[in-house]
Amino acid sequence: DTGVSQDPRHKITKRGQNVTFRCDPISEHNRLYWYRQTLGQGPEFLTYFQNEAQLEKSRLLSDRFSAERPKGSFSTLEIQRTEQGDSAMYLCASSPLGGVLAGLDTQYFGPGTRLTVL
Amino acid sequence: KNEVEQSPQNLTAQEGEFITINCSYSVGISALHWLQQHPGGGIVSLFMLSSGKKKHGRLIATINIQEKHSSLHITASHPRDSAVYICAVAETSGSRLTFGEGTQLTVNP
């Protein structure tokens, strides 16, 4: 399967612990996005990379959140000192470099990582 | 008020019915996306459109830029169409997508 993959699929952690999620985009996709989705809501944008450069970050991405894409391939999203409010589905998507604006690209989504903070 | 509003929130239909889901937005956009999300989280992109109308199989998406409104139609609905349908807009000023809350569609046999 050559789609977007995410690891782990599920993570249960205790409040205050750090967690790290990994996203492997479709090979040769230049753009990579992270979203957060809580139950019954649509996804919310967190951050966006073009190759290894983090071009945009949401105000939702507090100081406890950090994302990297060191070689322009896979990406990691780390949450430090987790809080119960961080419980959500964390979605990754990728797209090819279709044009100047990433919003015009068709995005391919991974299956998500469901985080539960106890 | 959310920048992207969908209606209805929930929709139940009988197999074979024609279905319409609506999306209104309040910002200037470069494109509008329709996505489908099945239980368990997987999201699939259905359409990206910036004007007019697109058709793929039994799905049709239309957009009216002047009225800031889009519709997703499903003809001859089938139980396998049961999913959450999400509208998302790409603002003219940036690259991020802003999503609606989704419409839960259930098609009964």
HADDOCK unambig.tbl for C-alpha pairs under 7 A between the chains (distance, minus, plus):
assign (segid A and resid 41 and name CA) (segid B and resid 101 and name CA) 4.74 0.50 0.50
assign (segid A and resid 41 and name CA) (segid B and resid 102 and name CA) 6.94 0.50 0.50
assign (segid A and resid 42 and name CA) (segid B and resid 99 and name CA) 5.60 0.50 0.50
assign (segid A and resid 42 and name CA) (segid B and resid 100 and name CA) 5.58 0.50 0.50
assign (segid A and resid 42 and name CA) (segid B and resid 101 and name CA) 4.25 0.50 0.50
assign (segid A and resid 42 and name CA) (segid B and resid 102 and name CA) 5.93 0.50 0.50
assign (segid A and resid 43 and name CA) (segid B and resid 99 and name CA) 6.13 0.50 0.50
assign (segid A and resid 44 and name CA) (segid B and resid 98 and name CA) 6.92 0.50 0.50
assign (segid A and resid 44 and name CA) (segid B and resid 99 and name CA) 6.80 0.50 0.50
assign (segid A and resid 45 and name CA) (segid B and resid 96 and name CA) 6.72 0.50 0.50
assign (segid A and resid 45 and name CA) (segid B and resid 97 and name CA) 6.72 0.50 0.50
assign (segid A and resid 101 and name CA) (segid B and resid 94 and name CA) 6.86 0.50 0.50
assign (segid A and resid 101 and name CA) (segid B and resid 95 and name CA) 5.44 0.50 0.50
assign (segid A and resid 102 and name CA) (segid B and resid 95 and name CA) 4.69 0.50 0.50
assign (segid A and resid 103 and name CA) (segid B and resid 31 and name CA) 6.81 0.50 0.50
assign (segid A and resid 103 and name CA) (segid B and resid 90 and name CA) 4.75 0.50 0.50
assign (segid A and resid 103 and name CA) (segid B and resid 95 and name CA) 4.63 0.50 0.50
assign (segid A and resid 103 and name CA) (segid B and resid 96 and name CA) 5.92 0.50 0.50
assign (segid A and resid 103 and name CA) (segid B and resid 97 and name CA) 6.27 0.50 0.50
assign (segid A and resid 104 and name CA) (segid B and resid 31 and name CA) 5.99 0.50 0.50
assign (segid A and resid 106 and name CA) (segid B and resid 45 and name CA) 6.79 0.50 0.50
assign (segid A and resid 106 and name CA) (segid B and resid 48 and name CA) 6.79 0.50 0.50
assign (segid A and resid 107 and name CA) (segid B and resid 45 and name CA) 6.72 0.50 0.50
assign (segid A and resid 108 and name CA) (segid B and resid 44 and name CA) 6.88 0.50 0.50
assign (segid A and resid 108 and name CA) (segid B and resid 45 and name CA) 6.95 0.50 0.50
assign (segid A and resid 109 and name CA) (segid B and resid 43 and name CA) 5.77 0.50 0.50
assign (segid A and resid 109 and name CA) (segid B and resid 44 and name CA) 6.71 0.50 0.50
assign (segid A and resid 110 and name CA) (segid B and resid 42 and name CA) 6.75 0.50 0.50
assign (segid A and resid 111 and name CA) (segid B and resid 41 and name CA) 6.03 0.50 0.50
assign (segid A and resid 111 and name CA) (segid B and resid 42 and name CA) 4.88 0.50 0.50
assign (segid A and resid 112 and name CA) (segid B and resid 41 and name CA) 6.59 0.50 0.50
